[in-house]
Amino acid sequence: MTDTAAPETAAPHCLVEQDGHKLVVTMNRPEARNALSGEMLAIMEQAWERADSDPEIRVVILTGAGGYFCAGADLKSMNQKPPSESFESGAYDPTVIKSLLKGYRLKKPLIAAVEGPAIAGGTEILTATDIRIAGESAKFGISEARWSLYPLGGSVVRLPRQIPQTVAMDLLLTGRHIKAPEAKELGLIGHVVPDGEALAKAHEIADLICANGPLAVQAILKTVRDSEGKHENECWAEDAKVGAAVFASNDAKEGPRAFAEKRTPNFTGS
Ligand SMILES: C[C@H](/C=C/C(=O)SCCNC(=O)CCNC(=O)[C@H](O)C(C)(C)COP(=O)(O)OP(=O)(O)OC[C@H]1O[C@@H](n2cnc3c(N)ncnc32)[C@H](O)[C@@H]1OP(=O)(O)O)[C@H]1CC[C@H]2[C@@H]3CCC4=CC(=O)CC[C@]4(C)[C@H]3CC[C@]12C
């Protein structure tokens, strides 16, 4: 009997779904532990651009399919086409890797919901996220050195700024994996939940942020990002400028009005 069913079309390597004010980005190659493919990275880059250009989107959630987060670059495809060829040909300038949010940061909060392994490029992109939730069996590591590769996804610069230097050096140089409880203790992640519940927790936190004034949320994010690594006295002028613009908004009048009228604010982002 000839199979007349249409050939199954391959699932996209990354899924992007809007849920109200939330954009959910799911790395989708579970058979390869969501290892990063060119297709996946291209969809991720488009998702970041969509999130930043659509005022309806207030929060982005990044997660992985199949109970895995991300196993980093696809080591097998590297055998076909070593990244160095793209560098040497000039086809790719690794100074900015938008898909991994290196040299480009979202204007909206990005929440990571991690289940299973977040290894190498998986932990690298994690360092570009703002709020991080992991299932208790999740594991983390910057394993590039194990394969004599370099963590080009931004973590060599970011990790020592996000966790104690000596621990960052340990993880970068050994490439060893750590489990969620240790990652939480280090402050690499903020929440540990039972396995399978990271995405639900991410939605819970995202809903709280989505209910807040979007202009205030985005202004806070901007100041945190722009003041990174600066002396506080270098930051107050920009802090005041950004803050005053929030207070000048219609939403900054809607908030106190809603409080006085004992109702939920209706923020419009204006
Ligand atoms: C530099 C940036 C990042 C680099 C890297 O991430 S290097 C990759 C390091 N990854 C690892 O060490 C993880 C390896 N995997 C594991 O340890 C384990 O699999 C696991 C712990 C993740 C899971 O264990 P498990 O027991 O559950 O499962 P397994 O049985 O081991 O595996 C199941 C199945 O999955 C396959 N698998 C797992 N991991 C991978 C993987 N990483 N690659 C491929 N396949 C994987 C495994 O083989 C099994 O398969 P099976 O068939 O069943 O045997 C780079 C990040 C992005 C790059 C830039 C992208 C854009 C660019 C494009 C260019 O052209 C130029 C360069 C560049 C700018 C590029 C530059 C470098 C990056 C920034």
The ligand as an SDF file (V2000), in Angstrom:
LIG
                    3D

 74 80  0  0  0  0  0  0  0  0999 V2000
   31.1780   29.9160   20.7240 C   0  0  0  0  0  0  0  0  0  0  0  0
   29.6900   29.6760   20.8280 C   0  0  0  0  0  0  0  0  0  0  0  0
   29.3410   28.4290   21.5380 C   0  0  0  0  0  0  0  0  0  0  0  0
   30.0480   27.3150   21.2480 C   0  0  0  0  0  0  0  0  0  0  0  0
   29.5600   26.1140   21.7900 C   0  0  0  0  0  0  0  0  0  0  0  0
   28.5070   26.0480   22.3960 O   0  0  0  0  0  0  0  0  0  0  0  0
   30.5680   24.7380   21.5120 S   0  0  0  0  0  0  0  0  0  0  0  0
   29.4180   23.4270   21.9210 C   0  0  0  0  0  0  0  0  0  0  0  0
   29.6580   22.9500   23.3150 C   0  0  0  0  0  0  0  0  0  0  0  0
   28.5910   22.0640   23.7000 N   0  0  0  0  0  0  0  0  0  0  0  0
   28.8060   21.0840   24.5940 C   0  0  0  0  0  0  0  0  0  0  0  0
   29.8770   20.8870   25.0980 O   0  0  0  0  0  0  0  0  0  0  0  0
   27.6120   20.2170   24.9200 C   0  0  0  0  0  0  0  0  0  0  0  0
   27.7890   18.8660   24.2780 C   0  0  0  0  0  0  0  0  0  0  0  0
   26.6950   17.9860   24.6600 N   0  0  0  0  0  0  0  0  0  0  0  0
   26.6380   17.4170   25.9010 C   0  0  0  0  0  0  0  0  0  0  0  0
   27.4620   17.6300   26.7630 O   0  0  0  0  0  0  0  0  0  0  0  0
   25.4580   16.5300   26.1770 C   0  0  0  0  0  0  0  0  0  0  0  0
   24.8850   16.1810   24.9300 O   0  0  0  0  0  0  0  0  0  0  0  0
   24.3670   17.2300   27.0240 C   0  0  0  0  0  0  0  0  0  0  0  0
   24.8560   17.4020   28.4510 C   0  0  0  0  0  0  0  0  0  0  0  0
   24.0150   18.5580   26.4200 C   0  0  0  0  0  0  0  0  0  0  0  0
   23.1010   16.3370   27.0160 C   0  0  0  0  0  0  0  0  0  0  0  0
   23.4510   15.0460   27.4190 O   0  0  0  0  0  0  0  0  0  0  0  0
   22.3880   13.8750   27.2160 P   0  0  0  0  0  0  0  0  0  0  0  0
   22.9980   12.6480   27.7980 O   0  0  0  0  0  0  0  0  0  0  0  0
   21.0490   14.3240   27.6410 O   0  0  0  0  0  0  0  0  0  0  0  0
   22.2820   13.7180   25.6480 O   0  0  0  0  0  0  0  0  0  0  0  0
   23.3370   13.0810   24.6300 P   0  0  0  0  0  0  0  0  0  0  0  0
   23.0370   11.6170   24.5010 O   0  0  0  0  0  0  0  0  0  0  0  0
   24.7080   13.5200   24.9660 O   0  0  0  0  0  0  0  0  0  0  0  0
   22.9250   13.8380   23.2830 O   0  0  0  0  0  0  0  0  0  0  0  0
   21.6710   13.5600   22.6600 C   0  0  0  0  0  0  0  0  0  0  0  0
   21.8500   13.8370   21.2010 C   0  0  0  0  0  0  0  0  0  0  0  0
   22.0950   15.2490   21.0280 O   0  0  0  0  0  0  0  0  0  0  0  0
   23.3270   15.4250   20.3450 C   0  0  0  0  0  0  0  0  0  0  0  0
   23.9820   16.6460   20.8250 N   0  0  0  0  0  0  0  0  0  0  0  0
   24.1060   17.0310   22.1070 C   0  0  0  0  0  0  0  0  0  0  0  0
   24.8190   18.1910   22.1850 N   0  0  0  0  0  0  0  0  0  0  0  0
   25.1290   18.5260   20.9090 C   0  0  0  0  0  0  0  0  0  0  0  0
   25.8490   19.6140   20.3120 C   0  0  0  0  0  0  0  0  0  0  0  0
   26.3480   20.6190   21.0370 N   0  0  0  0  0  0  0  0  0  0  0  0
   26.0020   19.6220   18.9600 N   0  0  0  0  0  0  0  0  0  0  0  0
   25.4750   18.6280   18.2120 C   0  0  0  0  0  0  0  0  0  0  0  0
   24.7530   17.5650   18.6970 N   0  0  0  0  0  0  0  0  0  0  0  0
   24.6060   17.5430   20.0420 C   0  0  0  0  0  0  0  0  0  0  0  0
   24.1360   14.1920   20.6800 C   0  0  0  0  0  0  0  0  0  0  0  0
   25.1580   14.0330   19.7070 O   0  0  0  0  0  0  0  0  0  0  0  0
   23.0730   13.1410   20.6190 C   0  0  0  0  0  0  0  0  0  0  0  0
   22.7950   12.8780   19.2730 O   0  0  0  0  0  0  0  0  0  0  0  0
   22.7030   11.3450   18.7410 P   0  0  0  0  0  0  0  0  0  0  0  0
   22.5240   11.4680   17.2690 O   0  0  0  0  0  0  0  0  0  0  0  0
   21.5050   10.7920   19.4660 O   0  0  0  0  0  0  0  0  0  0  0  0
   23.9870   10.6880   19.1500 O   0  0  0  0  0  0  0  0  0  0  0  0
   29.0310   29.5780   19.3320 C   0  0  0  0  0  0  0  0  0  0  0  0
   27.5070   29.5700   19.5110 C   0  0  0  0  0  0  0  0  0  0  0  0
   26.9260   30.2200   18.2630 C   0  0  0  0  0  0  0  0  0  0  0  0
   28.1250   30.3580   17.3490 C   0  0  0  0  0  0  0  0  0  0  0  0
   28.0740   31.3950   16.2680 C   0  0  0  0  0  0  0  0  0  0  0  0
   26.8280   31.1950   15.4640 C   0  0  0  0  0  0  0  0  0  0  0  0
   26.8240   32.1160   14.2950 C   0  0  0  0  0  0  0  0  0  0  0  0
   28.0450   31.9380   13.5320 C   0  0  0  0  0  0  0  0  0  0  0  0
   27.9780   31.5340   12.2760 C   0  0  0  0  0  0  0  0  0  0  0  0
   29.1270   31.3960   11.4760 C   0  0  0  0  0  0  0  0  0  0  0  0
   29.0720   30.9650   10.3470 O   0  0  0  0  0  0  0  0  0  0  0  0
   30.4090   31.9150   12.0280 C   0  0  0  0  0  0  0  0  0  0  0  0
   30.5190   31.6550   13.4340 C   0  0  0  0  0  0  0  0  0  0  0  0
   29.3310   32.1170   14.2560 C   0  0  0  0  0  0  0  0  0  0  0  0
   29.5200   33.5680   14.6400 C   0  0  0  0  0  0  0  0  0  0  0  0
   29.3120   31.1870   15.4400 C   0  0  0  0  0  0  0  0  0  0  0  0
   30.5790   31.3640   16.2910 C   0  0  0  0  0  0  0  0  0  0  0  0
   30.5640   30.4560   17.4950 C   0  0  0  0  0  0  0  0  0  0  0  0
   29.2830   30.6390   18.2840 C   0  0  0  0  0  0  0  0  0  0  0  0
   29.2010   32.0090   18.9340 C   0  0  0  0  0  0  0  0  0  0  0  0
  1  2  1  0
  2  3  1  0
  2 55  1  0
  3  4  2  0
  4  5  1  0
  5  6  2  0
  5  7  1  0
  7  8  1  0
  8  9  1  0
  9 10  1  0
 10 11  1  0
 11 12  2  0
 11 13  1  0
 13 14  1  0
 14 15  1  0
 15 16  1  0
 16 17  2  0
 16 18  1  0
 18 19  1  0
 18 20  1  0
 20 21  1  0
 20 22  1  0
 20 23  1  0
 23 24  1  0
 24 25  1  0
 25 26  2  0
 25 27  1  0
 25 28  1  0
 28 29  1  0
 29 30  2  0
 29 31  1  0
 29 32  1  0
 32 33  1  0
 33 34  1  0
 34 35  1  0
 34 49  1  0
 35 36  1  0
 36 37  1  0
 36 47  1  0
 37 38  1  0
 37 46  1  0
 38 39  2  0
 39 40  1  0
 40 41  1  0
 40 46  2  0
 41 42  1  0
 41 43  2  0
 43 44  1  0
 44 45  2  0
 45 46  1  0
 47 48  1  0
 47 49  1  0
 49 50  1  0
 50 51  1  0
 51 52  2  0
 51 53  1  0
 51 54  1  0
 55 56  1  0
 55 73  1  0
 56 57  1  0
 57 58  1  0
 58 59  1  0
 58 73  1  0
 59 60  1  0
 59 70  1  0
 60 61  1  0
 61 62  1  0
 62 63  2  0
 62 68  1  0
 63 64  1  0
 64 65  2  0
 64 66  1  0
 66 67  1  0
 67 68  1  0
 68 69  1  0
 68 70  1  0
 70 71  1  0
 71 72  1  0
 72 73  1  0
 73 74  1  0
M  END
$$$$
